[in-house]
Amino acid sequence: MTVRETVHGRVLVVHMEREAKRNAVDREMAEGIGAALDRLDDDEQLWVGVITGTESVFSAGSDLTSGGDAKTDRGGAYGLIRRRRTKPLIAAVEGPALGGGFEIALACDLVVASTTARFALPETQRGVVATSGALFRAVRALPLPIVKQLLITGAGLSAERAHHFGLVNTITERGNALREALVLAEDICRSSPVAVRQTLAALAEQYESADEIGWAATARAIDVVARSDDSKEGVQAFFERRAPEWTGR
């Protein structure tokens, strides 16, 4: 089992537990996340969700050895990325949130991060592009020049810088991200769940058209890159654990 669920009052916590693979998401983990979030969506006794990794890593994104089929019908990639939600979801981040792991955090409503957290989008260093929403969600959470640097250089953001720019709502000491996320979840639970859901639904509705444009632009970028020699070289170099030799084709 790579995903575990715990309940704290009205709060469902989704634990990604595949630490040997840096919580990289394969089909099994995507189905586990999807099932947990289906439960959150469908159970009227649950008002808030938290998704977290292990003490050393949030998630390294897609497991490139799994065949790329880490999707569910209701949630899309990772069981989460394309999900239509109205219940709040908080990311509690310890350690690296890389590539798709960062995109999981971007798909949440709020982010709590410990000082060990690091956010990065290294896809272009592997000859590919971010596929799970970062090409448009990142610019809603961060200044555009910072987003460009993250996307085209592979540079990372520390928890402190992410908090400074507003991506992270709460920053904590090492090991306290989940605890503080639960505190934040309890704060939310003091509000009417009906009012909270309708607030989030109204906010999401305002971005529906922009999301459609964002997904279409992402699909075009993926299509061009997938047919490139650089994409094949990047993936091969990753598996061979060597620096890629780019041709620009």
C-alpha positions in Angstrom: 0.0 0.0 0.0 1.5 3.3 -1.1 -1.3 5.6 0.1 -2.7 5.7 3.6 -5.7 7.6 4.9 -6.2 8.9 8.4 -9.1 10.9 9.8 -8.9 13.7 12.4 -12.4 14.8 13.2 -13.7 16.4 10.0 -10.3 16.3 8.3 -9.1 13.5 6.0 -5.3 13.2 5.6 -3.9 11.5 2.5 -0.4 10.1 3.2 1.8 9.3 0.1 4.1 6.6 1.4 6.5 5.3 -1.3 9.6 6.8 0.2 12.0 4.3 -1.4 10.9 5.9 -4.7 10.8 9.4 -3.3 7.0 9.2 -3.4 7.1 9.2 -7.2 3.6 8.5 -8.4 2.8 5.3 -10.3 -0.5 3.8 -11.2 -1.1 2.3 -7.8 -0.4 5.5 -5.9 -2.5 7.5 -8.3 -5.4 5.2 -7.7 -4.8 5.4 -3.9 -4.8 9.2 -4.0 -7.9 9.2 -6.3 -9.8 6.9 -4.0 -9.0 9.0 -0.9 -10.1 12.2 -2.6 -13.2 10.5 -3.9 -14.0 9.7 -0.2 -13.3 13.3 0.7 -15.7 14.5 -2.1 -18.4 12.1 -1.3 -18.5 11.8 2.5 -20.5 14.7 4.0 -18.8 14.1 7.4 -15.5 15.2 5.9 -15.0 18.9 5.4 -11.3 19.4 4.6 -8.5 17.3 3.1 -4.7 17.3 3.6 -2.2 15.6 1.3 1.3 14.9 2.5 4.3 12.8 1.9 6.9 11.4 4.3 9.3 13.1 6.6 12.0 13.3 4.0 10.1 14.0 0.7 6.8 15.2 -0.5 6.9 13.8 -4.0 9.3 13.6 -6.9 6.4 13.6 -9.4 5.8 10.9 -12.0 7.5 7.6 -11.8 9.1 7.4 -15.2 9.5 3.6 -14.9 5.7 3.0 -14.5 4.7 3.7 -18.1 3.1 7.1 -17.5 -0.4 5.8 -16.7 -0.8 7.5 -13.3 -4.4 8.8 -13.9 -7.9 8.3 -12.7 -11.2 9.1 -14.2 -12.4 11.6 -11.6 -9.0 13.2 -10.8 -6.9 13.0 -13.9 -3.1 12.8 -13.3 -2.2 11.6 -9.9 -5.9 11.2 -9.0 -5.9 15.0 -8.3 -4.7 17.3 -11.1 -7.9 17.6 -13.1 -10.3 17.0 -10.2 -13.2 19.4 -9.8 -13.3 20.0 -6.0 -15.3 22.2 -3.7 -13.8 20.9 -0.4 -10.6 22.6 0.7 -7.3 20.6 0.1 -4.1 21.6 1.9 -0.6 20.4 0.9 1.6 19.6 3.8 5.1 19.6 2.4 8.3 18.2 4.0 11.4 17.9 1.7 11.4 18.1 -2.1 8.3 18.7 -4.1 9.7 18.2 -7.6 8.0 18.3 -11.1 4.7 16.6 -10.7 5.1 16.8 -6.9 5.2 20.6 -7.1 2.2 20.4 -9.4 0.3 18.4 -6.8 0.9 21.3 -4.4 -0.2 23.8 -7.0 -3.4 21.9 -7.5 -4.2 22.3 -3.8 -5.9 25.4 -2.2 -3.4 26.1 0.5 0.2 25.0 1.2 2.0 24.5 4.5 5.7 23.8 4.2 8.5 23.1 6.7 11.9 24.7 6.3 13.1 21.5 4.6 10.7 21.9 1.7 12.1 22.7 -1.8 10.0 23.3 -4.9 11.3 22.8 -8.4 10.2 22.1 -12.0 13.1 20.3 -13.6 11.3 18.9 -16.6 13.2 20.9 -19.3 16.4 19.5 -18.0 15.0 16.1 -19.1 13.9 17.3 -22.5 10.2 17.5 -21.6 7.7 20.1 -20.3 5.6 20.3 -17.2 2.4 18.4 -18.0 0.2 18.7 -14.9 -0.8 22.3 -14.7 2.4 24.2 -13.8 2.5 26.0 -17.1 -0.6 28.1 -16.0 -1.1 27.5 -12.3 2.4 28.6 -11.3 1.8 32.1 -12.6 -1.2 32.4 -10.4 0.9 31.6 -7.3 4.2 33.3 -8.2 5.6 36.3 -10.1 6.1 35.6 -13.8 9.9 36.1 -13.9 10.3 33.6 -11.0 8.0 31.1 -12.8 10.0 31.5 -16.0 13.2 30.8 -14.1 11.7 27.7 -12.5 10.4 26.3 -15.7 13.3 26.9 -18.1 16.4 26.5 -15.8 15.3 23.8 -13.3 16.1 26.2 -10.4 14.4 25.5 -7.1 12.6 27.6 -4.5 13.3 27.2 -0.8 10.4 27.1 1.6 11.4 30.6 2.8 11.3 32.1 -0.8 8.1 30.3 -1.6 6.6 31.8 1.5 7.9 35.2 0.7 6.3 35.1 -2.8 3.0 33.8 -1.4 3.0 30.3 -2.7 3.3 28.9 0.9 0.7 30.0 3.4 2.4 28.8 6.5 6.1 27.9 7.1 7.1 25.6 10.0 10.1 24.0 11.5 11.3 20.6 10.3 8.8 17.9 10.9 5.8 20.1 11.7 4.2 20.6 8.3 1.4 18.1 8.9 0.7 19.3 12.4 0.4 22.9 11.2 -1.7 21.8 8.2 -4.1 20.2 10.7 -4.3 23.4 12.7 -5.1 25.3 9.5 -7.7 22.6 8.6 -9.4 23.1 12.0 -9.5 26.8 11.4 -11.4 26.1 8.2 -13.7 23.8 10.0 -14.9 26.7 12.2 -16.5 28.2 9.1 -19.7 26.9 7.5 -18.9 24.0 5.2 -21.6 25.2 2.8 -20.2 28.7 2.7 -16.6 27.4 2.2 -17.6 25.1 -0.7 -19.5 27.8 -2.4 -16.7 30.2 -2.0 -14.2 27.8 -3.5 -16.7 27.0 -6.3 -17.1 30.7 -7.1 -13.4 31.2 -7.3 -12.9 28.1 -9.5 -15.6 29.2 -11.9 -13.7 32.4 -12.6 -10.8 30.4 -13.8 -12.6 27.8 -15.9 -12.0 29.5 -19.3 -8.4 30.3 -18.4 -7.9 26.6 -17.4 -9.2 25.5 -20.7 -6.7 27.7 -22.5 -4.0 26.6 -20.2 -4.6 22.9 -20.8 -4.8 23.4 -24.6 -1.5 25.3 -24.5 0.1 22.6 -22.4 -1.2 19.9 -24.8 0.4 21.7 -27.8 3.7 22.0 -26.0 3.6 18.3 -25.0 2.9 17.3 -28.6 5.8 19.3 -30.1 8.3 18.2 -27.4 7.2 14.5 -27.6 8.2 14.4 -31.3 11.6 15.9 -30.7 15.0 14.2 -30.6 15.7 16.1 -27.4 12.8 14.5 -25.6 14.1 11.0 -26.4 17.7 12.0 -25.4 16.5 13.5 -22.1 14.6 10.4 -21.1 17.4 8.1 -22.1 20.0 10.2 -20.3 17.8 10.1 -17.2 17.7 6.3 -17.2 21.4 6.1 -17.9 22.2 8.6 -15.2 24.3 10.8 -17.4 24.1 14.4 -18.7 22.0 14.7 -21.8 23.6 15.8 -25.1 21.1 18.1 -26.7 20.8 18.7 -30.4 18.0 21.3 -30.3 15.9 19.2 -32.7 
